[in-house]
Amino acid sequence: MKKLQNNLLVLVASAFFVATVAVPLTQALLPVNYADASAVVVQQGGTGRQSFQVFAPIIGGATQTAQVGQVSLNTSGFVFTSNGAGVAPTFQAAIGAVSSVSNSDSSITISPTTGAVVASINVANPKTWTGAQTVSTVPFTISGNQSAAAWTTSGKQLVISAATLTDTTSSGTVTTNTASAFAIPVFAASSATTYTNGTTLYIAGAPTPGTNVTITNTYSLLVNSGFSVFGGGLTTGTGLGSNANAYISGGTTLTSSSNAAILFAGAGTAQFRSVFTGNIATTALTANTSSANIIIGSGIQTTAATGTHALLANMVVNPLGTVTSGGATVTNTASLYINGAGSGGTSNYAFWVNSGASKFGGTVQLMNYTVATLPTGVQGMTAYVTDALTPTFGTTVVGGGAVVIPVFYNGSAWVSY
């Protein structure tokens, strides 16, 4: 076999002869159809394509004549997604992703509207949530001045509307059911700390009038109707009661123009700390009932294992505090003052001890009368007169004299004793 420069010796064999053919080297080493610049097929080591889209991925072809394919690029942000067996994959929006967002009512702010969408609530417009919402880690704050048409008792900052709340699981008796609840918070600190007061809910004070506004009555909290129950103690005013069921302090003023029914001692104005008025308006009583404006119930008490309890009492009235003279004259003071007896009964009493002994640790001063001004008696009444005439024990007292003596009503007459 003869070697030819730039040629490759090719042996061609047949049944009859062996021949040597000289072929150009560059053509022999390339696919047979290279010379006509057509696409090189896979069988000859090619791809069957003359060109590719820049950066587009290459995939296996679907036929013998198109065994290598390419996926066209699509919108930025799309992901390469399988479409199942026998179907070429494509670029698609990710499942659950937002491809485009519109905002017709401006209730949220959206930027951008495609791709990685970020949306924030626009608090200038109303919004409605039909599902449960949770705010955690950070406080929920309502702030900002508002101007609107009159809202009266509908509220303007935080409004919880009337709604039907349906219990879908309970039956029988449920101890307590609540529409809105405040759980017990736990206050912790990174170092030793003392909080003078701790509250679950704090109201800074009653509303104050602004421009063009006069408020006749201001309240920090107004429960318009229904009973209120306090499972723990109740403290009002500036003082704090230690382990007390109720501690009421502070002060205000009553005037005769609007509260004459509860003024006392002939004064036209009264300053007070606490007033229990009962029902000033007429109350229709039901048959066979008694009535009282204030009732103090009986409290069950258990004594200590040792020691002595000096006094157990259902109500204690302490003396009036120190009166510092500012120049005015004080006529009388009293730890307990009863303004007078009621009216309308067969017998009317200002003070009635129904049973049991009564103890007076000090003196008792009776009302003084003249004989002529003694009231219509009820058996057992006692008083004293200042003008008895030669009184005799057990006889009807006669006026016109100058003797001061106690008298007793025996059921038919006032008699000296």
C-alpha positions as CSV (number, residue, x, y, z in Angstrom):
1,M,0.0,0.0,0.0
2,K,1.4,3.3,-1.1
3,K,1.3,6.3,1.1
4,L,0.1,9.4,-0.5
5,Q,0.7,12.9,1.0
6,N,-2.6,14.5,2.3
7,N,-4.5,11.4,1.2
8,L,-5.7,8.4,3.2
9,L,-5.3,5.0,1.7
10,V,-8.7,3.2,1.7
11,L,-8.9,-0.5,1.0
12,V,-12.0,-1.4,-1.0
13,A,-12.7,-5.1,-1.0
14,S,-15.0,-7.1,-3.0
15,A,-15.4,-10.7,-3.9
16,F,-13.2,-10.3,-6.9
17,F,-10.6,-7.7,-6.0
18,V,-9.0,-5.3,-3.5
19,A,-8.5,-1.8,-4.6
20,T,-6.8,1.2,-3.0
21,V,-8.5,4.6,-3.3
22,A,-7.1,7.9,-2.4
23,V,-9.6,10.3,-0.5
24,P,-8.8,13.8,0.8
25,L,-8.0,13.6,4.6
26,T,-10.2,16.5,5.7
27,Q,-13.3,15.1,4.0
28,A,-12.6,11.5,5.3
29,L,-12.6,12.6,9.0
30,L,-15.9,14.6,8.9
31,P,-19.5,13.5,8.4
32,V,-20.2,12.5,4.8
33,N,-22.5,15.4,4.2
34,Y,-20.2,18.1,5.5
35,A,-19.3,19.1,2.1
36,D,-22.8,20.4,1.3
37,A,-23.1,22.4,4.7
38,S,-26.3,20.7,5.8
39,A,-27.1,19.8,9.4
40,V,-25.1,16.8,10.7
41,V,-27.4,14.0,11.9
42,V,-27.0,12.3,15.3
43,Q,-26.0,9.0,13.6
44,Q,-23.0,10.7,12.2
45,G,-22.0,12.4,15.5
46,G,-24.0,15.6,15.0
47,T,-27.1,17.2,16.5
48,G,-29.3,17.5,13.4
49,R,-29.4,21.3,13.9
50,Q,-27.6,24.1,12.2
51,S,-28.0,26.6,15.1
52,F,-29.2,27.0,18.7
53,Q,-30.9,29.9,20.6
54,V,-28.5,31.5,23.0
55,F,-28.8,30.3,26.6
56,A,-31.8,28.1,25.8
57,P,-31.5,24.5,27.2
58,I,-31.1,21.5,24.9
59,I,-33.4,18.5,25.2
60,G,-33.8,15.1,23.4
61,G,-35.8,15.2,20.2
62,A,-39.1,13.5,19.5
63,T,-38.3,11.9,16.1
64,Q,-35.4,10.2,14.3
65,T,-35.0,13.2,12.1
66,A,-35.1,15.7,15.0
67,Q,-33.4,13.8,17.8
68,V,-32.1,17.0,19.5
69,G,-34.4,19.8,20.4
70,Q,-34.3,23.1,22.3
71,V,-36.7,24.8,24.7
72,S,-37.5,28.4,23.9
73,L,-36.9,31.0,26.6
74,N,-39.9,32.7,28.1
75,T,-40.8,35.5,30.7
76,S,-38.1,36.3,33.2
77,G,-38.8,34.5,36.5
78,F,-40.5,31.5,34.9
79,V,-39.2,28.0,35.9
80,F,-38.3,25.0,33.7
81,T,-41.3,22.7,34.1
82,S,-42.1,19.1,33.0
83,N,-45.3,18.7,31.1
84,G,-45.4,14.9,31.5
85,A,-44.2,11.9,29.5
86,G,-44.1,12.4,25.7
87,V,-44.4,16.2,25.9
88,A,-41.6,18.6,25.7
89,P,-40.9,20.6,28.9
90,T,-41.5,24.4,28.9
91,F,-40.8,27.5,30.9
92,Q,-43.9,28.3,33.1
93,A,-44.9,30.5,36.1
94,A,-44.2,28.6,39.3
95,I,-47.2,26.9,40.9
96,G,-48.7,29.2,43.5
97,A,-46.7,32.2,42.3
98,V,-48.3,35.5,41.1
99,S,-47.8,36.3,37.5
100,S,-49.8,39.5,37.5
101,V,-51.7,41.5,40.1
102,S,-54.2,44.2,39.7
103,N,-55.4,46.6,42.4
104,S,-58.8,48.1,41.6
105,D,-59.8,49.6,45.0
106,S,-56.4,50.7,46.3
107,S,-56.8,48.7,49.5
108,I,-53.3,47.4,49.2
109,T,-50.1,48.7,47.7
110,I,-48.4,46.4,45.3
111,S,-44.9,46.5,43.9
112,P,-44.0,45.0,41.4
113,T,-47.1,43.6,39.9
114,T,-45.3,40.6,38.4
115,G,-42.6,38.2,39.6
116,A,-41.7,38.6,43.3
117,V,-44.8,40.6,44.2
118,V,-44.8,42.5,47.5
119,A,-48.1,43.8,48.9
120,S,-48.8,46.0,51.9
121,I,-52.1,47.1,53.4
122,N,-53.2,50.6,52.6
123,V,-54.8,51.8,55.9
124,A,-56.4,54.8,54.3
125,N,-59.1,52.5,52.8
126,P,-61.6,50.1,54.6
127,K,-60.8,46.4,54.6
128,T,-62.7,43.2,55.5
129,W,-61.2,40.0,56.7
130,T,-63.5,36.9,56.8
131,G,-60.9,34.6,58.4
132,A,-59.1,34.6,61.7
133,Q,-56.2,37.1,62.0
134,T,-53.3,36.9,64.4
135,V,-50.9,39.6,65.3
136,S,-47.8,38.3,67.2
137,T,-44.4,39.5,68.4
138,V,-45.3,43.2,67.9
139,P,-48.1,45.3,69.5
140,F,-51.2,46.2,67.6
141,T,-51.5,50.0,67.6
142,I,-54.4,52.2,66.4
143,S,-53.3,55.8,66.0
144,G,-53.9,58.9,63.9
145,N,-56.4,61.7,64.0
146,Q,-59.7,61.2,62.2
147,S,-62.5,63.4,60.9
148,A,-65.9,61.8,60.0
149,A,-69.6,62.3,60.3
150,A,-71.1,61.9,63.8
151,W,-70.6,58.3,65.1
152,T,-72.3,58.6,68.6
153,T,-72.1,55.2,70.4
154,S,-71.0,53.3,67.2
155,G,-67.3,54.1,68.1
156,K,-64.6,55.4,65.8
157,Q,-61.2,53.8,66.7
158,L,-61.9,50.2,67.7
159,V,-65.4,48.9,66.9
160,I,-66.6,45.4,67.6
161,S,-70.0,45.1,65.8
162,A,-72.9,43.0,66.9
163,A,-72.8,39.5,65.5
164,T,-74.2,36.1,66.0
165,L,-71.6,33.7,67.4
166,T,-72.7,30.1,66.9
167,D,-71.2,27.3,69.0
168,T,-71.0,24.2,66.8
169,T,-69.7,21.7,69.4
170,S,-71.2,22.3,72.9
171,S,-74.3,20.9,74.4
172,G,-75.8,20.9,77.9
173,T,-74.6,23.6,80.3
174,V,-71.5,25.7,79.6
175,T,-70.1,27.6,82.6
176,T,-69.0,30.7,80.8
177,N,-69.2,31.8,77.1
178,T,-67.4,35.0,76.1
179,A,-67.5,37.2,73.0
180,S,-64.1,39.0,73.6
181,A,-61.5,37.8,76.0
182,F,-58.3,39.1,77.6
183,A,-56.0,36.2,78.8
184,I,-53.7,36.7,81.8
185,P,-50.4,38.2,80.6
186,V,-47.1,37.3,82.2
187,F,-44.7,40.2,82.8
188,A,-41.0,39.2,82.7
189,A,-37.8,41.3,82.7
190,S,-34.2,40.6,81.9
191,S,-33.1,41.7,85.4
192,A,-34.7,42.2,88.8
193,T,-37.6,44.6,88.4
194,T,-40.5,45.8,90.5
195,Y,-43.7,47.1,88.9
196,T,-45.7,49.2,91.3
197,N,-48.9,48.5,89.3
198,G,-49.6,45.8,86.7
199,T,-52.7,45.8,84.6
200,T,-54.2,43.6,81.9
201,L,-56.1,46.6,80.5
202,Y,-55.3,50.2,81.2
203,I,-57.5,53.2,80.4
204,A,-55.6,56.5,80.8
205,G,-58.7,58.6,81.6
206,A,-62.0,60.0,80.4
207,P,-62.3,61.9,77.0
208,T,-61.5,65.6,77.1
209,P,-63.3,68.2,75.0
210,G,-61.6,69.6,72.0
211,T,-62.4,72.5,69.7
212,N,-66.1,73.5,69.8
213,V,-67.0,70.6,72.1
214,T,-68.6,70.6,75.6
215,I,-69.0,67.3,77.4
216,T,-71.5,67.2,80.2
217,N,-70.5,63.9,81.7
218,T,-67.2,62.2,81.0
219,Y,-66.5,58.5,81.7
220,S,-63.5,56.4,81.2
221,L,-65.7,53.3,81.0
222,L,-69.5,53.2,80.4
223,V,-71.4,49.9,80.6
224,N,-74.7,51.0,79.1
225,S,-76.8,48.1,80.4
226,G,-76.6,44.7,81.9
227,F,-74.9,43.5,85.1
228,S,-71.2,43.7,85.5
229,V,-69.3,41.0,87.5
230,F,-65.9,41.5,89.1
231,G,-64.4,38.2,90.1
232,G,-61.6,39.9,92.1
233,G,-61.4,43.1,94.1
234,L,-62.6,46.5,92.9
235,T,-60.6,49.6,93.6
236,T,-61.5,53.1,92.6
237,G,-60.1,56.6,93.3
238,T,-56.5,57.4,94.1
239,G,-56.0,54.8,96.8
240,L,-55.3,51.1,96.6
241,G,-57.1,48.6,98.9
242,S,-55.0,45.6,100.0
243,N,-56.9,42.4,99.4
244,A,-60.2,44.3,99.6
245,N,-63.4,43.3,97.7
246,A,-64.0,47.0,97.1
247,Y,-62.1,50.2,97.9
248,I,-63.7,53.4,97.0
249,S,-62.2,56.9,97.4
250,G,-62.0,60.2,95.7
251,G,-64.5,63.0,95.9
252,T,-67.0,65.2,94.1
253,T,-70.0,67.5,94.9
254,L,-73.8,67.2,95.0
255,T,-76.0,70.3,94.8
256,S,-79.6,70.8,95.8
257,S,-80.6,71.7,92.3
258,S,-80.3,68.2,90.9
259,N,-79.8,65.9,94.0
260,A,-82.0,67.3,96.7
261,A,-83.2,63.8,97.6
262,I,-79.8,62.7,98.9
263,L,-78.6,65.9,100.6
264,F,-78.5,66.0,104.4
265,A,-78.3,68.1,107.6
266,G,-80.0,71.0,105.9
267,A,-77.1,71.8,103.5
268,G,-77.7,73.0,100.0
269,T,-74.4,71.4,98.8
270,A,-72.7,68.3,99.9
271,Q,-69.2,67.0,99.0
272,F,-68.8,63.2,99.1
273,R,-66.5,60.3,98.3
274,S,-69.0,57.6,97.5
275,V,-72.8,57.7,97.0
276,F,-75.1,54.7,96.7
277,T,-78.3,56.3,95.6
278,G,-80.4,53.2,94.9
279,N,-83.1,54.0,92.4
280,I,-84.1,57.7,92.7
281,A,-86.9,57.2,90.2
282,T,-90.1,55.4,91.3
283,T,-89.8,51.7,91.5
284,A,-92.9,49.5,91.4
285,L,-92.5,46.7,94.0
286,T,-93.8,43.2,93.4
287,A,-96.2,41.6,95.9
288,N,-94.9,40.4,99.3
289,T,-91.3,41.8,98.8
290,S,-89.1,43.9,101.0
291,S,-86.9,46.6,99.5
292,A,-83.5,48.1,100.3
293,N,-81.2,50.4,98.4
294,I,-78.0,48.7,99.9
295,I,-77.7,45.2,101.3
296,I,-74.6,43.9,103.1
297,G,-74.7,40.1,103.0
298,S,-73.4,37.8,105.7
299,G,-69.8,36.7,105.2
300,I,-68.6,33.3,106.3
301,Q,-65.4,33.5,108.3
302,T,-63.1,30.9,109.8
303,T,-61.0,31.8,112.9
304,A,-57.3,31.3,113.1
305,A,-55.8,28.2,114.9
306,T,-54.3,30.4,117.7
307,G,-54.4,33.9,119.0
308,T,-57.4,36.2,119.7
309,H,-59.6,38.0,117.3
310,A,-60.6,41.3,118.9
311,L,-63.6,41.9,116.7
312,L,-65.5,40.2,113.9
313,A,-67.9,42.6,112.2
314,N,-70.0,42.8,109.0
315,M,-69.5,46.5,108.6
316,V,-67.2,49.0,110.3
317,V,-67.5,52.8,110.2
318,N,-64.3,54.5,111.2
319,P,-64.3,58.0,112.7
320,L,-64.2,61.0,110.5
321,G,-60.6,62.0,109.6
322,T,-58.8,64.9,111.1
323,V,-60.6,68.2,110.4
324,T,-58.1,71.0,109.8
325,S,-59.7,74.4,110.5
326,G,-59.6,76.8,107.6
327,G,-61.5,79.4,109.6
328,A,-65.1,78.2,109.3
329,T,-67.1,76.9,112.2
330,V,-68.0,73.2,112.3
331,T,-71.3,72.7,114.2
332,N,-71.4,68.9,114.4
333,T,-69.4,65.9,113.2
334,A,-70.6,62.3,113.0
335,S,-69.1,58.9,112.1
336,L,-72.5,57.8,111.1
337,Y,-75.4,60.1,110.3
338,I,-79.0,59.0,109.6
339,N,-80.9,61.8,107.9
340,G,-84.3,60.7,109.2
341,A,-87.0,58.1,109.2
342,G,-88.9,57.0,106.2
343,S,-92.6,57.5,105.7
344,G,-95.6,55.5,104.5
345,G,-95.4,52.7,107.0
346,T,-97.5,51.9,110.0
347,S,-94.4,52.6,112.0
348,N,-91.4,54.5,110.6
349,Y,-87.9,54.2,112.1
350,A,-84.6,56.0,111.3
351,F,-82.7,53.2,113.0
352,W,-83.9,49.6,113.6
353,V,-82.0,46.8,115.3
354,N,-84.3,43.9,114.7
355,S,-82.8,41.5,117.3
356,G,-79.8,41.0,119.4
357,A,-78.2,43.2,122.1
358,S,-76.9,46.6,121.2
359,K,-73.8,48.1,122.8
360,F,-72.9,51.7,123.0
361,G,-69.3,52.3,124.1
362,G,-70.0,55.9,124.7
363,T,-72.8,58.0,126.0
364,V,-76.2,58.2,124.2
365,Q,-77.8,61.6,123.7
366,L,-81.6,61.5,123.2
367,M,-83.6,64.1,121.3
368,N,-85.0,66.8,123.6
369,Y,-88.6,68.0,123.4
370,T,-91.1,70.1,125.3
371,V,-94.0,68.1,126.5
372,A,-96.2,69.8,123.9
373,T,-93.9,68.8,121.0
374,L,-93.5,65.1,121.9
375,P,-94.3,63.0,118.9
376,T,-97.1,60.5,118.6
377,G,-95.7,57.7,120.5
378,V,-95.1,54.0,119.7
379,Q,-94.8,51.8,122.8
380,G,-91.1,51.6,123.9
381,M,-90.1,55.1,122.6
382,T,-87.9,57.2,124.9
383,A,-86.8,60.8,124.9
384,Y,-86.5,63.6,127.4
385,V,-88.3,66.8,128.0
386,T,-87.1,70.2,129.3
387,D,-90.3,71.6,130.8
388,A,-91.8,68.9,133.1
389,L,-94.0,70.2,135.9
390,T,-93.5,68.3,139.2
391,P,-93.0,64.9,137.5
392,T,-93.7,61.7,139.4
393,F,-92.2,58.3,138.3
394,G,-94.6,56.4,136.1
395,T,-97.2,59.1,135.7
396,T,-98.1,61.1,132.7
397,V,-95.8,64.0,132.2
398,V,-97.2,67.5,132.3
399,G,-95.5,70.5,130.8
400,G,-95.3,74.1,131.9
401,G,-92.5,73.5,134.4
402,A,-88.7,73.6,134.2
403,V,-87.7,70.1,135.1
404,V,-85.5,68.2,132.6
405,I,-86.4,64.5,132.8
406,P,-86.5,61.4,130.6
407,V,-89.8,60.2,129.4
408,F,-91.1,56.8,128.1
409,Y,-94.1,56.0,126.0
410,N,-96.0,53.1,127.6
411,G,-98.4,52.5,124.9
412,S,-101.0,55.1,125.9
413,A,-99.1,58.1,127.3
414,W,-95.6,59.6,127.8
415,V,-94.7,59.0,131.4
416,S,-91.8,60.2,133.6
417,Y,-89.2,57.7,134.7
